[in-house]
Amino acid sequence: MAARGYTLCISYPPTWMDWPMLKSGNPDVIKPGMVFFIHIILFDKASGSCICIGETAIVTKGACERINQVPRQVIGN
């Protein structure tokens, strides 16, 4: 549960999570061209509910490049 993101790839056996995971203490170097899904998980222990938000980004030599173009806003009533 300490991970904040993970790489995306095509692999077998089928999985959507691949190494390296983005987490504190991970010694792996993040390099341009790598693709990560960056996420935040919020828990409410009292109700037993949680929510996960995130987006996919490509690492570049400058700032990361967002892959999706969905606006960053709360969608609801």
C-alpha positions in Angstrom: 0.0 0.0 0.0 3.0 2.3 0.1 3.3 2.5 -3.7 2.3 5.8 -5.5 2.5 4.5 -9.0 3.7 1.7 -11.3 4.9 1.2 -14.8 2.6 0.0 -17.6 3.5 -2.6 -20.2 2.4 -5.7 -22.0 3.5 -8.8 -20.2 2.7 -12.4 -19.4 1.2 -13.6 -17.2 -1.4 -10.9 -17.7 -0.9 -8.0 -15.3 -1.3 -4.3 -15.4 1.4 -3.7 -12.7 5.1 -4.0 -13.6 8.4 -3.1 -11.9 9.5 -0.6 -10.9 6.9 0.6 -8.5 7.1 4.3 -7.4 7.6 4.1 -3.6 9.8 5.4 -0.9 13.2 3.8 -0.8 13.1 2.2 -4.3 16.6 2.6 -5.7 15.6 2.2 -9.3 16.3 5.2 -11.6 13.3 6.7 -13.4 14.3 7.5 -17.0 12.8 9.4 -20.0 10.5 7.2 -22.0 9.2 5.2 -19.1 5.4 5.3 -18.6 3.8 5.3 -15.2 0.3 5.3 -13.8 0.5 7.7 -10.8 -2.2 7.3 -8.2 -3.4 8.3 -4.8 -5.5 6.1 -2.6 -7.6 7.6 0.2 -9.0 5.3 2.9 -11.8 5.8 5.4 -11.3 3.1 8.0 -14.5 4.0 9.9 -16.7 3.2 6.9 -14.4 0.7 5.2 -14.5 2.7 1.9 -11.8 4.1 -0.3 -11.2 6.0 -3.5 -8.3 5.9 -6.0 -7.5 8.7 -8.4 -4.7 9.0 -10.8 -3.5 9.4 -14.3 -0.9 8.0 -16.8 2.2 10.0 -17.6 5.4 9.6 -19.8 8.7 10.6 -18.1 10.6 13.2 -20.2 13.8 15.1 -19.7 11.6 18.0 -18.4 8.2 17.7 -16.7 6.2 14.5 -17.1 3.8 14.4 -20.1 0.2 13.5 -19.3 -1.2 10.9 -21.6 -4.9 11.4 -21.0 -6.6 14.7 -21.8 -9.5 14.4 -19.2 -9.9 17.7 -17.3 -8.7 17.6 -13.7 -11.9 18.4 -11.9 -14.5 16.7 -9.7 -17.3 15.2 -11.7 -20.6 15.0 -9.8 -23.8 16.6 -8.8 
